[in-house]
Amino acid sequence: MLALDPSQREVAVTRLSSKAGSGLLHHGEAPCKDDMSVTLFLPSMVAMTLTSDITTEFFDRYAAALLARDEASVAALYAVPALILFPGQAIAVSDTKQTEQVFAASWGQYEGVDAIDKKIAVMKEGPGTLWADVIWSYGSATEHFCYQLVERTQGPQIAVLTLLS
């Protein structure tokens, strides 16, 4: 496993709208591939690598599902079991429908939001897992979360979502 300085783990803010895709910029430079890797293991013990490109692609899919207000697509990006932590509320997710319900209940607070920016910083890696610090910006608002991603056969999924601010 390659140990990287925290500043090397940060990726630039990328704009995503419901009509446009986005790319990965590392340190504000031209798009790059395979500049960071974290060795992860599937339950079958087959080694896989969760790269910065895969992490960015994951959060691009997540943002697109959020912008589309598609709770089924959002829920598909969450592992079961999972844990969703909000101030004064911890939701132990044992079924995908629970995740769908949490997000379906939140769409009203994002009325009029049709574009979002994100800044992703990989905080730490471990076997089969990665912690990402993500700041989402839309309009004049920001939301700051920590995501624990776990590698699954269908790709990375969120195992823990924690509101940081």
VOPAGU-2260 file (C-alpha; in pm, 1 decimal, decimal comma):
REM VOPAGU-2260
SITE   aa  ch    i         X         Y         Z
SITE  MET   A    0       0,0       0,0       0,0
SITE  LEU   A    1     133,7     341,7     -93,6
SITE  ALA   A    2     128,3     592,9     192,0
SITE  LEU   A    3      50,2     940,7      67,1
SITE  ASP   A    4      87,5    1278,2     232,8
SITE  PRO   A    5    -261,1    1421,0     321,0
SITE  SER   A    6    -217,8    1703,6      68,0
SITE  GLN   A    7    -166,4    1442,6    -204,7
SITE  ARG   A    8    -500,4    1282,5    -117,1
SITE  GLU   A    9    -709,0    1591,9    -184,2
SITE  VAL   A   10    -887,9    1636,9    -512,2
SITE  ALA   A   11   -1019,0    1960,6    -651,6
SITE  VAL   A   12   -1376,9    2082,7    -636,9
SITE  THR   A   13   -1561,6    1941,9    -933,8
SITE  ARG   A   14   -1887,8    2084,8   -1065,7
SITE  LEU   A   15   -2161,1    1836,6   -1144,5
SITE  SER   A   16   -2496,1    1932,5   -1281,4
SITE  SER   A   17   -2784,8    1713,6   -1379,0
SITE  LYS   A   18   -2680,3    1767,0   -1743,3
SITE  ALA   A   19   -2301,4    1740,5   -1724,6
SITE  GLY   A   20   -2043,9    1490,6   -1604,4
SITE  SER   A   21   -1721,0    1577,5   -1431,6
SITE  GLY   A   22   -1357,8    1476,9   -1423,0
SITE  LEU   A   23   -1094,8    1440,2   -1156,0
SITE  LEU   A   24    -838,9    1715,0   -1108,0
SITE  HIS   A   25    -545,8    1647,8    -879,1
SITE  HIS   A   26    -393,0    1956,4    -716,6
SITE  GLY   A   27    -565,0    2178,0    -976,4
SITE  GLU   A   28    -371,2    2020,9   -1263,7
SITE  ALA   A   29    -478,2    1832,3   -1572,2
SITE  PRO   A   30    -684,7    1517,1   -1527,0
SITE  CYS   A   31    -475,7    1220,2   -1420,3
SITE  LYS   A   32    -528,5     849,3   -1374,6
SITE  ASP   A   33    -410,3     608,6   -1110,2
SITE  ASP   A   34    -232,8     874,6    -904,9
SITE  MET   A   35    -346,9     718,2    -577,5
SITE  SER   A   36    -442,5     366,5    -481,1
SITE  VAL   A   37    -568,4     191,8    -175,7
SITE  THR   A   38    -548,9    -185,9    -165,0
SITE  LEU   A   39    -884,8    -330,6     -68,9
SITE  PHE   A   40   -1011,6    -684,9     -37,1
SITE  LEU   A   41   -1347,6    -827,5    -133,8
SITE  PRO   A   42   -1508,6   -1074,5     103,8
SITE  SER   A   43   -1379,1   -1343,8    -132,0
SITE  MET   A   44   -1025,1   -1211,8     -57,1
SITE  VAL   A   45    -966,5   -1109,2    -419,6
SITE  ALA   A   46    -750,9    -794,9    -406,7
SITE  MET   A   47    -897,5    -483,1    -564,1
SITE  THR   A   48    -781,8    -124,0    -576,0
SITE  LEU   A   49   -1004,6     172,4    -495,2
SITE  THR   A   50    -830,6     451,9    -687,4
SITE  SER   A   51    -896,1     824,3    -684,9
SITE  ASP   A   52   -1075,7     780,7   -1018,1
SITE  ILE   A   53   -1307,3     515,0    -871,3
SITE  THR   A   54   -1368,6     727,1    -560,1
SITE  THR   A   55   -1450,5    1032,0    -772,7
SITE  GLU   A   56   -1671,9     824,8   -1003,6
SITE  PHE   A   57   -1853,8     690,5    -697,7
SITE  PHE   A   58   -1926,8    1041,4    -566,4
SITE  ASP   A   59   -2023,7    1156,2    -918,3
SITE  ARG   A   60   -2287,2     876,6    -927,0
SITE  TYR   A   61   -2395,4     966,5    -574,6
SITE  ALA   A   62   -2433,1    1336,7    -665,6
SITE  ALA   A   63   -2626,0    1250,2    -983,8
SITE  ALA   A   64   -2867,1    1030,7    -784,3
SITE  LEU   A   65   -2912,5    1308,0    -527,3
SITE  LEU   A   66   -2976,0    1571,0    -796,7
SITE  ALA   A   67   -3227,1    1339,3    -964,9
SITE  ARG   A   68   -3401,2    1291,4    -624,9
SITE  ASP   A   69   -3378,0     917,0    -696,7
SITE  GLU   A   70   -3384,8     752,1    -355,1
SITE  ALA   A   71   -3360,6     400,3    -502,6
SITE  SER   A   72   -3034,7     489,7    -681,5
SITE  VAL   A   73   -2902,1     660,5    -367,8
SITE  ALA   A   74   -2991,1     357,7    -154,6
SITE  ALA   A   75   -2811,0     125,8    -398,5
SITE  LEU   A   76   -2488,9     310,9    -309,2
SITE  TYR   A   77   -2527,7     220,7      60,0
SITE  ALA   A   78   -2415,5    -106,9     212,0
SITE  VAL   A   79   -2650,9    -313,7     425,1
SITE  PRO   A   80   -2595,6    -301,5     712,1
SITE  ALA   A   81   -2502,1      67,8     727,2
SITE  LEU   A   82   -2506,8     347,1     981,7
SITE  ILE   A   83   -2635,0     699,3     916,6
SITE  LEU   A   84   -2539,5     946,4    1190,5
SITE  PHE   A   85   -2706,3    1286,6    1224,6
SITE  PRO   A   86   -2708,3    1510,9    1533,6
SITE  GLY   A   87   -2927,1    1340,3    1791,8
SITE  GLN   A   88   -3016,3    1059,3    1554,4
SITE  ALA   A   89   -2839,6     735,6    1463,2
SITE  ILE   A   90   -3005,4     515,8    1202,9
SITE  ALA   A   91   -2886,7     155,2    1195,4
SITE  VAL   A   92   -2980,2      48,2     843,8
SITE  SER   A   93   -3075,0    -315,7     805,9
SITE  ASP   A   94   -3272,3    -284,9     482,6
SITE  THR   A   95   -3228,8     -83,4     162,5
SITE  LYS   A   96   -3585,1      51,7     198,8
SITE  GLN   A   97   -3477,2     232,9     518,2
SITE  THR   A   98   -3214,0     427,2     323,8
SITE  GLU   A   99   -3470,1     508,7      54,1
SITE  GLN   A  100   -3709,0     642,4     320,7
SITE  VAL   A  101   -3440,5     860,4     484,2
SITE  PHE   A  102   -3356,3    1025,5     153,2
SITE  ALA   A  103   -3715,6    1047,9      25,7
SITE  ALA   A  104   -3800,2    1243,6     341,8
SITE  SER   A  105   -3515,5    1491,4     278,4
SITE  TRP   A  106   -3581,4    1598,7     -82,5
SITE  GLY   A  107   -3791,3    1901,2      17,7
SITE  GLN   A  108   -3496,1    2077,0     179,8
SITE  TYR   A  109   -3312,7    2072,5    -154,3
SITE  GLU   A  110   -3591,5    2235,1    -358,1
SITE  GLY   A  111   -3440,6    2425,4    -652,7
SITE  VAL   A  112   -3095,0    2266,5    -623,6
SITE  ASP   A  113   -2990,5    2142,6    -967,4
SITE  ALA   A  114   -2610,0    2163,5    -944,0
SITE  ILE   A  115   -2360,4    2072,5    -675,3
SITE  ASP   A  116   -1987,1    2108,0    -618,5
SITE  LYS   A  117   -1781,9    1868,1    -410,2
SITE  LYS   A  118   -1438,5    1855,9    -255,6
SITE  ILE   A  119   -1316,3    1507,9    -168,4
SITE  ALA   A  120   -1023,2    1427,9      59,4
SITE  VAL   A  121    -929,6    1069,3     141,4
SITE  MET   A  122    -871,7    1066,0     517,5
SITE  LYS   A  123    -755,8     709,6     575,3
SITE  GLU   A  124    -753,6     367,7     413,2
SITE  GLY   A  125    -769,5      17,9     552,9
SITE  PRO   A  126    -823,5    -332,6     418,3
SITE  GLY   A  127   -1151,4    -319,6     228,1
SITE  THR   A  128   -1238,1      33,3     341,3
SITE  LEU   A  129   -1170,0     400,0     282,3
SITE  TRP   A  130   -1277,5     713,2     474,4
SITE  ALA   A  131   -1355,8    1019,2     263,5
SITE  ASP   A  132   -1414,0    1372,8     386,5
SITE  VAL   A  133   -1656,2    1538,5     143,3
SITE  ILE   A  134   -1776,9    1897,3     138,6
SITE  TRP   A  135   -2083,1    1949,2     -81,8
SITE  SER   A  136   -2161,9    2306,2    -195,1
SITE  TYR   A  137   -2481,2    2421,1    -363,6
SITE  GLY   A  138   -2596,1    2780,6    -393,5
SITE  SER   A  139   -2475,6    2953,7     -76,0
SITE  ALA   A  140   -2506,1    2635,5     134,7
SITE  THR   A  141   -2249,3    2370,8     224,6
SITE  GLU   A  142   -2273,1    2030,1     390,4
SITE  HIS   A  143   -1974,6    1845,4     532,3
SITE  PHE   A  144   -1977,9    1466,6     572,4
SITE  CYS   A  145   -1745,0    1179,1     643,7
SITE  TYR   A  146   -1817,5     864,4     442,2
SITE  GLN   A  147   -1677,1     521,6     515,3
SITE  LEU   A  148   -1674,5     334,6     186,0
SITE  VAL   A  149   -1644,5     -41,5     179,2
SITE  GLU   A  150   -1559,4    -254,5    -121,3
SITE  ARG   A  151   -1835,3    -489,9    -229,7
SITE  THR   A  152   -1866,5    -713,7    -534,1
SITE  GLN   A  153   -2088,8    -446,4    -696,8
SITE  GLY   A  154   -1828,9    -177,6    -620,1
SITE  PRO   A  155   -1780,7      68,0    -334,1
SITE  GLN   A  156   -2073,0     136,4    -102,7
SITE  ILE   A  157   -2125,6     367,3     193,0
SITE  ALA   A  158   -2113,9     180,4     524,3
SITE  VAL   A  159   -2118,2     486,2     751,3
SITE  LEU   A  160   -2237,8     840,7     680,9
SITE  THR   A  161   -2155,5    1102,4     945,3
SITE  LEU   A  162   -2255,9    1468,1     935,8
SITE  LEU   A  163   -1953,1    1679,3    1032,4
SITE  SER   A  164   -2110,9    2024,1    1024,8
